[in-house]
Amino acid sequence: FAVLRWQENRLSDQASLIPVVVAAADLAPGTLLRAAQLRLREMPKLYAPPGSLSDPREAIGQITTAPLTSGEAVLGNKIAASGSWLSARIQDGRRAFTIPLDETSAMGGLVRPGDHTDVLATFDIYQNEREFTNFTATLFQAVKVLAVGGDFGIPRERGSRSGSLLPDSTGSEAKTISLDVSPEQAAALSGAARGQL
């Protein structure tokens, strides 16, 4: 009898419904979450994913760090405070490395967070005290861009009724670029910084 009672309680527990916050539409990484983009869905406790949220207020104002599909549970590990956006985008064992930009390397503001770029270094090779030649080498290819200046690729709301989103800043004004690199690449970039990146 005790075993039957235990199984009955266990099944009752599993069948009980709990509220789970889900995405109301497909959401891209970097989306600033608003109430209209979230909804509550009743779900059996047994099937609620670990880390799911039960109150939309826990997610409103946060930024998505991974894509979410419509109806997918919003998990705590898929959102981050806007201030921690950069650290949330860097995987374990990776580094953010920032290098200065000039008008040529900025590519006229065409490089955006999320793009991939090659990293080149130019060095002056001196023949003697007065004569030198430039030498340019490709250090790394297809390096992911984390940020351009202060633009982390986080959308922000425009003060219009449409609620459309705009980037925080334009890349053409940026003076730095932050790249997603390995520790070995970061060490090489530090050494190459004596030249021109």
Solvent accessible surface area in square Angstrom, and as a share of the most:
residue,aa,sasa,rsa
1,F,179,0.75
2,A,78,0.60
3,V,100,0.58
4,L,120,0.60
5,R,124,0.45
6,W,149,0.52
7,Q,84,0.37
8,E,112,0.50
9,N,86,0.44
10,R,122,0.44
11,L,112,0.56
12,S,70,0.45
13,D,81,0.42
14,Q,43,0.19
15,A,70,0.55
16,S,49,0.32
17,L,105,0.52
18,I,54,0.28
19,P,50,0.32
20,V,1,0.00
21,V,0,0.00
22,V,0,0.00
23,A,0,0.00
24,A,33,0.26
25,A,49,0.38
26,D,105,0.54
27,L,14,0.07
28,A,63,0.49
29,P,71,0.45
30,G,2,0.02
31,T,13,0.08
32,L,41,0.20
33,L,2,0.01
34,R,72,0.26
35,A,66,0.51
36,A,91,0.70
37,Q,23,0.10
38,L,13,0.07
39,R,101,0.37
40,L,89,0.44
41,R,94,0.34
42,E,104,0.47
43,M,30,0.13
44,P,43,0.27
45,K,104,0.44
46,L,94,0.47
47,Y,148,0.56
48,A,20,0.15
49,P,44,0.28
50,P,129,0.81
51,G,51,0.49
52,S,32,0.20
53,L,22,0.11
54,S,63,0.41
55,D,39,0.20
56,P,35,0.22
57,R,190,0.69
58,E,88,0.39
59,A,0,0.00
60,I,70,0.35
61,G,40,0.38
62,Q,48,0.21
63,I,0,0.00
64,T,0,0.00
65,T,36,0.21
66,A,26,0.20
67,P,88,0.55
68,L,3,0.01
69,T,80,0.47
70,S,62,0.40
71,G,16,0.15
72,E,52,0.23
73,A,11,0.09
74,V,0,0.00
75,L,30,0.15
76,G,37,0.36
77,N,126,0.65
78,K,51,0.22
79,I,22,0.11
80,A,14,0.11
81,A,53,0.41
82,S,60,0.39
83,G,81,0.78
84,S,44,0.28
85,W,9,0.03
86,L,51,0.25
87,S,76,0.49
88,A,46,0.35
89,R,50,0.18
90,I,39,0.20
91,Q,137,0.61
92,D,149,0.77
93,G,51,0.49
94,R,82,0.30
95,R,114,0.42
96,A,43,0.33
97,F,37,0.16
98,T,73,0.42
99,I,13,0.07
100,P,97,0.61
101,L,25,0.12
102,D,61,0.31
103,E,166,0.74
104,T,116,0.68
105,S,41,0.26
106,A,11,0.08
107,M,114,0.51
108,G,60,0.58
109,G,14,0.14
110,L,135,0.67
111,V,24,0.14
112,R,70,0.25
113,P,23,0.14
114,G,34,0.32
115,D,56,0.29
116,H,115,0.51
117,T,36,0.21
118,D,70,0.36
119,V,6,0.04
120,L,88,0.44
121,A,0,0.00
122,T,37,0.22
123,F,61,0.25
124,D,74,0.38
125,I,85,0.43
126,Y,134,0.51
127,Q,111,0.49
128,N,80,0.41
129,E,171,0.77
130,R,219,0.80
131,E,102,0.46
132,F,96,0.40
133,T,74,0.43
134,N,103,0.53
135,F,110,0.46
136,T,75,0.43
137,A,30,0.23
138,T,71,0.41
139,L,52,0.26
140,F,39,0.16
141,Q,132,0.59
142,A,66,0.51
143,V,8,0.05
144,K,72,0.31
145,V,0,0.00
146,L,0,0.00
147,A,1,0.01
148,V,3,0.02
149,G,25,0.24
150,G,52,0.50
151,D,0,0.00
152,F,63,0.26
153,G,35,0.34
154,I,18,0.09
155,P,26,0.17
156,R,111,0.41
157,E,77,0.34
158,R,115,0.42
159,G,90,0.87
160,S,50,0.32
161,R,250,0.91
162,S,91,0.59
163,G,12,0.12
164,S,37,0.24
165,L,63,0.31
166,L,67,0.33
167,P,64,0.40
168,D,57,0.30
169,S,39,0.25
170,T,72,0.42
171,G,2,0.02
172,S,70,0.45
173,E,123,0.55
174,A,15,0.11
175,K,151,0.64
176,T,49,0.29
177,I,11,0.06
178,S,12,0.08
179,L,1,0.01
180,D,16,0.08
181,V,0,0.00
182,S,20,0.13
183,P,52,0.32
184,E,128,0.57
185,Q,41,0.18
186,A,17,0.13
187,A,68,0.53
188,A,46,0.35
189,L,0,0.00
190,S,64,0.41
191,G,28,0.27
192,A,8,0.07
193,A,57,0.45
194,R,209,0.76
195,G,25,0.24
196,Q,103,0.46
197,L,33,0.16
